[in-house]
Amino acid sequence: MEHSTNSLKFVFKLKYYSNQKEKKMAKNKQYILSIDQGTTSSRGVIFDENYEIISIGQNEFTQFFPDSGWVEHDPEEIWTSTLEGCRSAIKQSKVDPNQIR
């Protein structure tokens, strides 16, 4: 019984230190937040260091058509939509904001 208890302690320690190393490595990762401002919506996109998409947050905004062939947008609504898209992308990614450039 003594042997199996020591083996379990060893396995536990090995897993613990392995997880700690992975967490430390994950904390060293850097991410990029990019904004995609479109005609109908704002997007926040989180990329990892290999330019793989981690998450996307998207929010639409109102379009106004004051005349034929014209389109207008409220700049405050665009700004709010952009912030919400970025916040959504960060929340979905579960990335520490301090790791975003």
C-alpha positions as CSV (number, residue, x, y, z in Angstrom):
1,M,0.0,0.0,0.0
2,E,2.9,2.3,0.8
3,H,4.2,2.0,-2.8
4,S,0.9,2.9,-4.5
5,T,0.4,6.0,-2.2
6,N,3.9,7.2,-3.1
7,S,3.1,6.6,-6.8
8,L,-0.1,8.6,-6.5
9,K,1.8,11.5,-4.8
10,F,4.4,11.4,-7.6
11,V,1.7,11.5,-10.3
12,F,-0.2,14.3,-8.5
13,K,3.0,16.4,-8.2
14,L,3.9,15.7,-11.9
15,K,0.5,16.8,-13.0
16,Y,0.5,19.8,-10.7
17,Y,3.9,21.1,-12.0
18,S,2.9,20.3,-15.6
19,N,-0.3,22.4,-15.2
20,Q,1.7,25.2,-13.5
21,K,4.2,25.2,-16.4
22,E,1.3,25.3,-19.0
23,K,-0.4,28.2,-17.1
24,K,2.9,30.1,-17.0
25,M,3.5,29.5,-20.7
26,A,-0.1,30.6,-21.4
27,K,0.4,33.8,-19.5
28,N,3.4,34.6,-21.7
29,K,1.4,34.4,-24.8
30,Q,0.5,37.6,-26.6
31,Y,-2.7,38.3,-28.5
32,I,-3.8,40.9,-31.0
33,L,-7.1,42.7,-31.0
34,S,-8.2,43.9,-34.4
35,I,-11.2,46.0,-35.2
36,D,-13.1,45.4,-38.4
37,Q,-15.4,48.4,-39.1
38,G,-17.9,47.5,-41.7
39,T,-20.9,49.2,-43.3
40,T,-23.5,47.5,-41.1
41,S,-21.5,46.3,-38.1
42,S,-18.4,46.5,-36.0
43,R,-16.3,43.5,-35.1
44,G,-13.6,42.9,-32.6
45,V,-11.3,39.9,-33.5
46,I,-8.7,38.3,-31.2
47,F,-5.8,36.6,-32.9
48,D,-3.1,34.5,-31.3
49,E,0.7,34.8,-32.1
50,N,0.2,32.6,-35.1
51,Y,-2.6,34.8,-36.5
52,E,-5.2,32.2,-35.8
53,I,-8.6,33.6,-34.8
54,I,-9.4,33.0,-31.2
55,S,-12.7,34.8,-31.0
56,I,-15.0,37.3,-32.7
57,G,-17.4,39.8,-31.2
58,Q,-19.9,41.5,-33.6
59,N,-22.5,44.2,-33.1
60,E,-24.7,45.8,-35.8
61,F,-25.6,49.5,-35.9
62,T,-28.5,51.4,-37.5
63,Q,-28.3,52.7,-41.0
64,F,-30.2,55.7,-42.1
65,F,-31.2,56.3,-45.7
66,P,-32.0,60.1,-46.0
67,D,-32.1,60.1,-49.8
68,S,-31.9,57.6,-52.7
69,G,-28.4,56.1,-52.8
70,W,-27.3,57.7,-49.5
71,V,-26.6,56.0,-46.3
72,E,-25.7,57.6,-42.9
73,H,-24.6,56.3,-39.5
74,D,-24.6,57.7,-36.0
75,P,-20.9,58.0,-35.0
76,E,-21.8,57.5,-31.3
77,E,-23.6,54.3,-32.2
78,I,-20.6,53.1,-34.3
79,W,-18.3,53.8,-31.3
80,T,-20.6,52.0,-28.9
81,S,-20.9,49.1,-31.3
82,T,-17.1,48.9,-31.7
83,L,-16.6,48.8,-27.9
84,E,-19.2,46.1,-27.4
85,G,-17.7,44.0,-30.2
86,C,-14.2,44.2,-28.6
87,R,-15.5,43.5,-25.2
88,S,-17.5,40.5,-26.5
89,A,-14.4,39.1,-28.3
90,I,-12.3,39.5,-25.1
91,K,-15.0,37.8,-23.0
92,Q,-15.4,34.9,-25.4
93,S,-11.6,34.4,-25.7
94,K,-11.1,34.1,-21.9
95,V,-7.8,35.8,-22.5
96,D,-6.3,38.1,-19.9
97,P,-6.7,41.7,-21.3
98,N,-3.1,42.4,-20.2
99,Q,-1.9,39.9,-22.9
100,I,-3.5,41.8,-25.7
101,R,-1.4,44.2,-27.7
